[in-house]
């Protein structure tokens, strides 16, 4: 099974984004995932990792929940 980690910037107020991604992943792929965890960070970080491989980084990609879910699905 697969583990997803969402690291988000607390001072930036990215908790809502992190929760939206977590909810979308669990609603869509919940039976295929071991865990979807939230990890606090700072300095503008918003990164989604699947088994330690980065599938989304806000420094490189535009934020799109549906695209993140597709990218995670592609790693399963």
TORROSE-565426 format. One line per field, with one value per residue (C-alpha): residue number from 1; residue in three letters; x negated, z negated, y negated. Coordinates in nm, 2 decimals, decimal comma. Layout:
<rs>
num (NUM | ...)
residu (ALA | ...)
X (X | ...)
Z (Z | ...)
Y (Y | ...)
</rs>
This chain:
<rs>
num (1 | 2 | 3 | 4 | 5 | 6 | 7 | 8 | 9 | 10 | 11 | 12 | 13 | 14 | 15 | 16 | 17 | 18 | 19 | 20 | 21 | 22 | 23 | 24 | 25 | 26 | 27 | 28 | 29 | 30 | 31 | 32 | 33 | 34 | 35 | 36 | 37 | 38 | 39 | 40 | 41 | 42 | 43 | 44 | 45 | 46 | 47 | 48 | 49 | 50 | 51 | 52 | 53 | 54 | 55 | 56 | 57 | 58 | 59 | 60 | 61 | 62 | 63 | 64 | 65 | 66 | 67 | 68 | 69 | 70 | 71 | 72 | 73 | 74 | 75 | 76)
residu (UNK | UNK | UNK | UNK | UNK | UNK | UNK | UNK | UNK | UNK | UNK | UNK | UNK | UNK | UNK | UNK | UNK | UNK | UNK | UNK | UNK | UNK | UNK | UNK | UNK | UNK | UNK | UNK | UNK | UNK | UNK | UNK | UNK | UNK | UNK | UNK | UNK | UNK | UNK | UNK | UNK | UNK | UNK | UNK | UNK | UNK | UNK | UNK | UNK | UNK | UNK | UNK | UNK | UNK | UNK | UNK | UNK | UNK | UNK | UNK | UNK | UNK | UNK | UNK | UNK | UNK | UNK | UNK | UNK | UNK | UNK | UNK | UNK | UNK | UNK | UNK)
X (0,00 | -0,10 | -0,16 | -0,10 | -0,25 | -0,13 | -0,38 | -0,24 | -0,35 | -0,17 | -0,26 | -0,13 | 0,21 | 0,19 | 0,38 | 0,70 | 0,52 | 0,36 | 0,70 | 0,86 | 0,60 | 0,62 | 1,00 | 0,98 | 0,73 | 0,91 | 1,25 | 1,11 | 0,83 | 0,89 | 0,91 | 0,58 | 0,38 | 0,23 | 0,22 | 0,25 | 0,07 | 0,02 | -0,32 | -0,38 | -0,64 | -0,73 | -0,90 | -0,62 | -0,64 | -0,35 | -0,48 | -0,29 | -0,50 | -0,40 | -0,62 | -0,88 | -0,88 | -0,76 | -0,45 | -0,37 | -0,57 | -0,41 | -0,75 | -0,73 | -0,36 | -0,03 | 0,20 | 0,48 | 0,64 | 0,76 | 0,42 | 0,26 | 0,51 | 0,43 | 0,06 | 0,10 | 0,32 | 0,05 | -0,19 | 0,03)
Z (0,00 | 0,04 | -0,20 | -0,11 | -0,30 | -0,26 | -0,40 | -0,43 | -0,55 | -0,87 | -0,87 | -0,51 | -0,61 | -0,38 | -0,62 | -0,42 | -0,10 | -0,28 | -0,42 | -0,07 | 0,08 | -0,20 | -0,17 | 0,21 | 0,18 | -0,09 | 0,09 | 0,42 | 0,34 | -0,03 | 0,02 | 0,20 | -0,05 | -0,39 | -0,51 | -0,41 | -0,67 | -0,72 | -0,82 | -0,93 | -0,77 | -0,69 | -0,43 | -0,18 | -0,15 | -0,01 | 0,11 | 0,17 | 0,15 | 0,24 | 0,06 | 0,02 | 0,40 | 0,47 | 0,69 | 0,63 | 0,52 | 0,51 | 0,60 | 0,94 | 1,00 | 1,00 | 0,72 | 0,86 | 0,63 | 0,92 | 1,08 | 0,75 | 0,72 | 1,08 | 1,01 | 0,69 | 0,87 | 1,13 | 0,86 | 0,73)
Y (0,00 | -0,36 | -0,65 | -1,01 | -1,31 | -1,66 | -1,92 | -2,27 | -2,61 | -2,70 | -3,07 | -3,10 | -2,97 | -2,66 | -2,43 | -2,47 | -2,36 | -2,07 | -1,96 | -2,00 | -1,77 | -1,52 | -1,51 | -1,46 | -1,19 | -1,00 | -1,04 | -0,92 | -0,68 | -0,60 | -0,22 | -0,22 | -0,43 | -0,33 | -0,69 | -1,05 | -1,26 | -1,63 | -1,76 | -2,12 | -2,33 | -2,69 | -2,92 | -2,88 | -2,50 | -2,30 | -1,96 | -1,63 | -1,31 | -0,96 | -0,71 | -0,98 | -1,08 | -1,44 | -1,45 | -1,82 | -2,12 | -2,46 | -2,61 | -2,43 | -2,36 | -2,55 | -2,44 | -2,22 | -1,96 | -1,75 | -1,74 | -1,64 | -1,35 | -1,24 | -1,25 | -1,04 | -0,79 | -0,76 | -0,64 | -0,37)
</rs>
